[in-house]
Amino acid sequence: MKVYKFGGASVRNADGVRNLVKIIGGERDLFIVVSAMGKTTNALERVFAGVQKADAQACAEEIAALRAYHAGIVEELWHGAARLPRVDELFARLERTVAEGGYRAEDAEAWYDRIVAFGELISTTIISEYLACAGIPNRWIDMRRALVTEQRHKDAEVDLRASAPLLRAEVEGREERIFVGQGFIGGAPDGTTTTLGREGSDYSAAVVAHILDAESMAVWKDVDGVLNADPKIFPDAVQIAELNYLDTIELAYSGAQIIHPRTIKPLQNKNIPLYVRPFGDKRKPGTVIRGVSAPVEVPILILKKDQVLLTIRSRDFSFVLEEKFAAIFSLLERFRIKTNLIHNSAVNLSLCVDDSWHIDQAVDALRREGFDVLKIGSMELLTVRGYTDELWQRYACGPQVFIRQATQSTVRIVRKEAKGER
């Protein structure tokens, strides 16, 4: 068994779906994990925002636009007016979900998951039906029934032990040897839909590979492989031929978009190689991630935007702060604030965190617990691994830098969002 994962950018239009079929070629014993098409997740997040505001018209307009977008792809794939009843029913269920009301702010994450999961359900339904139309027998799998997650919404983790018998039952003994499942979604023990965090389709595919003892996993992307930087930000980015698991975990933790941070562990546990392949040309080798690799010869630059810098101080000056750490981080976890960098002195604890829905609530709660908190938004976190003197001067110096942490090989910089050319 092999596992292929296709992202939303790859299947954003009919040409992308046709290319997916070409990539599959004559493969058998293949599990395909697919994301929502194009920017569908963003659109469904706007539907969710309409639910939060009780704005029925905004929800209806977004859903109508999504219907038209997917209908256009279907019509182009089937060369004319075409209707897929299973897709129509999914849109009807989405409309019923939005119309039923009962939204409560304390259930925001659960409502978010219920709504955004429709993107993957719709995309995989279209792709499964198109594969069948192209003469490729396949089995569509509802991953909400195959992957059991913890009882947590918006960034749940998969319970591998509970999921294994369910997923294997979907695959073993089936006449079809091509399987199509959704990335990004699962099901909680109480039966509700969960999501695995943005870009969680990579993680879904790795879990599938682990459970099914796959010989390999491939992620098909709109780049030639793993690059040493985002080419949209750093134009001189170059490809890296191979990486090892540990380096990849470090890069993912620092914010690299090459792979979801949770993806590597399920693969590493069974020594399953991960290939990052170019969706536009399957003949190119891409990048391989495995247990042992050659050293990386170029600096790696990872930029994580949408950051907030929190500087926390106890009002009673009871720092040395270690005895306060548990209370601070427990509170941040309660509000689902993800910390990306920690910097402390005798009296201050500075945290670079993801901006989130609950950041202001977390700040207010910290203040009620007796802390003074300074919040600075519009920040970014830049990690440079294998930095040179020239890169140090370019990125680690200047008045825009608030925090700079350096080891022999890596520097991490918290700075105001840079404008213009890098």
N, C-alpha and C positions, 0 to 999 in steps of 0.2 A: 504494500500500500504506500502510495505517495500522497502528500497533502499539498495542494496549491491554494494560495490565498490571493484574491484579486481585490484591490482597493476601489473606492468609489470613483476616483479619477480615471481608472482604467475602463470602467463600464459606464461612463457618463453619457454615452450615446450609442446608437445602433452599430456604428463602426467598431466601437470598443467591444461590444458583445460578440460581434462576428470574429474579431481577433481572438477573443477568449476561446472560441470554438476551434480556431486554427491552432492555438497553443496546445489545446488538449490533444488534437490530432488523433492518433490511434491508441491513446493511453487506455489502459484498463486498471482496475484496482486503484482508483483515484478518488480522493475526497476533496471537493472544491469548497472553500470557504469564501463568501462574497460579502462585501460591505454594501451599504446603501449607495444608490447611483448618484454620481456627481455631488451636488451640494444639498442633497435631500435632507441629511441630518440637520443642517443649518436651518432649512425651511421648517422642519418639524419642531425645532427649538423655538421658532417664532410662533408656531401653533401653540406650543406650551405656554409661551409668554402671553398669548391671547387668553388662554384658560386662566392664568394667574390674574389677569386684569378683568376677567368676565367680559371680554370683548368678542362677542359671537361673530360679528362681521369680519373682524381681522382673521379669526380662525377659518371662517368659510372661504375667504379670499385666498389664504395660503393653501388650503386643501385643494381648492379649485385649480390653482396654478400647478400644484403637484400632480393632480390628475392629468392635466393637459400635457405636462412634461413627459410623464410616463406613457401616456397614450401616443405621443409623437414617436417615442422609441419603438413601441409595439407596432405601430403602423408602418414604420420604415423597415422593421425586421420582417414583417409579413407582407410587405410590398402592397400596401393599400389599407383601406379601412378594416380594422380588426378589433375584436373585443375578446379579452380573456376573462371569463367569469370569475376565476379565482382572484384575479387582481381587483375586479369590481367589488367583490365581497370584502376584500381587505380595506378598500377605501370606505365602504359602507360601515365597517366596524370602527374605523378611525373616526368617522363622523358621529357614530353613536357614542363612542368614548368621550368625545369632546362635548357632546350635547347633554350627557347625562347629569352634569353638574356635580355638586358635592365637593368641590375642591377645597382643601384646607392647607394653609401655609405649612403646618407641621408635617404634611404628607407630600411636600413639594418634590422630593427626590423620587418617590414612588410614582407620582403622576408623570414626572419627566420620563421615567423608564417606560411606562405604558404607552406613551405617545411616540417617542422617538424610535422605539423598536419596530414600528411599522415600516420604516425605511428598508431595513434588511429583509423583512418578510416579503415586501413587494419586489425588491430586486431579485431575490433568489427564485421567486415564483416565475417571473418573466424569463429568467435564464434557464430554469429547469424546463419550462415549456418550449423554449426555443431549441434547446438541445434535443428534446424529443422530436420536434419538427424536423431537425437536421439529421435525424436517423441515429441519434445517440441515446439509447435507453439509459435512464437515470432515475434515482430515487431522491425526492425532496424530503428533507428532514427538518422538523421543527426543533431547533436547538434549545428552546425553552423547556422541552420535555426530555432532552438528552444531556444537558449540562446543568447540574445542580450547583447553585452558588450558596454562599453564606446569606443570611437574612440581612442584606444591606443593599441599598439602592444607589445607583449612579456610578459606583466604582467597586462592584462586588468582586470577590475572588472565587474561583471555581473549586468545589470540593471534589478532588480527583477520585477519591475512593468511592463516593456516592455516585459519581457520574459514570464511572467505567462500565458497570453492567448495563446501564441504560443505553449508552452510546453503542456498545458492542451488540446489543440486541437489535439495534436499528440497522446494523451492517452485516452481521454474520448470517450466512445462509440465504442471502437475497439473490435473486436472479440478476438484478441490475448490479453492475460493478463500478458505476460512476455515481457518486453521492454528492448532493448539493445542500449545503447548510449555511446558515447565517453566521457571520461574525458578530462580535460585540454584545450578543444577548444570551441570557440564560434564564433559569427559573429558580426562585427562592424556595425553601422548604414549605412555605405556606401557599405555594402555587402562583404567587405574583411574578410578573416579569421583572427581571433585573438587567442592568447593563454593566459592562466591565470597564467603563471609563473610555473617554475619547481615544480613538485609535486602537480600541481593544480587540479589533478583529485579528490582529497578529497573535494576540494572546489566545484567542479562541482556537486558531489554527494550531498553535503549539500544543494546546491541551488535547486536541484531536490526535495529533501526531503521537503524543505520549501514550494515550490510551490505546490506540490502534497499533502501537509498535511500528510506526512508519519507517521506511528506509530513508526518507528525506522529507524536508519541507521546503517549499519555494514561495517566496513573496514576490509577486510581479508588480513592478513600479514603473513610474514614468522617468526613471533615470537609468544609466547603464549599470549601476551597482551602488555600493556604499561609497559616498564621497567624503572627503575630509572636512567639508563644510557645506552649508546650504548654498547652492550656486545662485539662488535668487538674491542672496545677501552678499556673498563673497564670490565675485565672478571668476576668480582664478582657482576655484575648487578642482581637485583631481580625484580620480577613482582609487580606491583601496582594494587590492586583489583579494586579500583574506584577513580575517580577524579571528581571535579566539573568543571563547565564551566570556571569560572574565573581563577582557577589554570591552566587549560589547555591553556587558552589564554596567560597567562604569560609565560608558558613554551614554547609555540610555538613562541612567540615574541623573546625569548632568543635563539632560534635556534633549539629547540627540533624537531627531525624528526618524532615524533609520528603522527603529524597531520599538515596540511597546516595552516598557521596563520589565513587565512580568513574563515576557515571552521566553526568555532564555532558560530559566530554571527547568521547566518541563522537558525541554530538549536536552539540556545538559545531563539531566538525571538518567537519560537513556542513550546519551552520545549520538543524538540524531543531528546530522548536519543541516544547516539552514542556508539556503541559497537566496540571495537578493538578485533578481533577474530583470532585465529590461523588457517591459511589456511590448515595446515597439519592435523588437528584433530578438526572437528567441534563440538565434544563432550565437549571440554574444554570451560570454561565460558569466558575466556579472561578478558578484562577490560571494565567497563562501565563508560561513562562520562555523567553527568547529572547535574541538578541544585544544588542538595545538596549531599554531600558525606562525608564519614568519613575522618578525618585528615590523611595525609600521614605521616607514621612513620619513613621513611628512607630518607636520603639525596638524592637529585636529582642532577645529574651532566649532563650538556649539553655543548658539545664542538662544536663550530662553526669555521670551518677552512676556508682557502682562504680569509683571512682578510687583510686589509691595514690600517695602522695607519697614519692619516694625522694630523699634528700639524700646525695650522694656526695662524699667527700673523700679525697684521696691521703694515705696515711700519711707519706710523706716530704715533704709540703708542696711538691711540685713544681708546684703550680698557680702561675702562670697556666696554666689547664687545657687550653688549646687542643690541646697535643700529646697529651693523654690522650683527647680526644673520640673519635677514630677507634676506639680500643680499646673504649671504653665502649659506643658505639652499635653496633659490630660484635657485641659480646656480647649486647646486648639484642635485636638482630635474630635472632641464633641461637636465642634462646628465644621469638621472636615476641612481644616486648613492644612495644606500640604507644605511642609518646610523643605526648602531646597538648599539652604546654607545657614550655618550657625556661627556666630562670632560673639565671644563674650569677653568682658573685662571684669574687674572686681565689682563694679556697680551696675553695669549695663549688660543686657542680653539683646543682641541684634539678630533678627531673623529675616531672611529673604524668603517670602512665601508666594504661592500662586494667588493672584487675585481671584476672588470667588464671591458667590452670592452672600456668604455669611461673614465676610471680613469685618464689617462694621459691628455686627453683633458680637463677634469675638473680642474686638477691641473694647467694647462697652463692658463685657463680662470681666476682662482682665482688670479694667479700672475699678469695678465693684469689688474685686478681690484684693485691692490695695496696691495696685501697680500704676505707675505713670507710664503712658504709652504714647510714643510719637509714631505716627503713621505717615509714610511718604509713598505716594503712588507714582505711576508712570516710570517704573524702574525696569531694568533688564539684567539678566545674569549671563555673563559671558565666561565660558570655560575654554581655556587654550591649553591643550595637552601637547607636550613637546615644544614649548614656546622658545622663541629665539629672542635675542636682544632687540631686534627690529620690531617684533610683535609686542614685546614688553613695552617699548617706547610708544607704539601706536595705540595700544589698548589699555595698559595698566597705569598710565600716568594722566594727569590733568584734573581740573576741578570737578568734572562730571563723575569721577570715581569716588564712591562712598566707602566701599570695603574692598580690600585686596588681600586674598589669601594665596600663598605660594608655597609649593614644595619644589624639589629639584626638577621635576618634570612638568608640573601642572600649575597654572595660576587660574584662580576664579575671581571674577570681578563683578561687583554690584555697582551699577552706574545708572544715571538717568538715561532714559531712552535716547539713543543717538539718532540724529537726523541726517539725511543726505547720504553722500557716498561714504563707504567704509574703507 
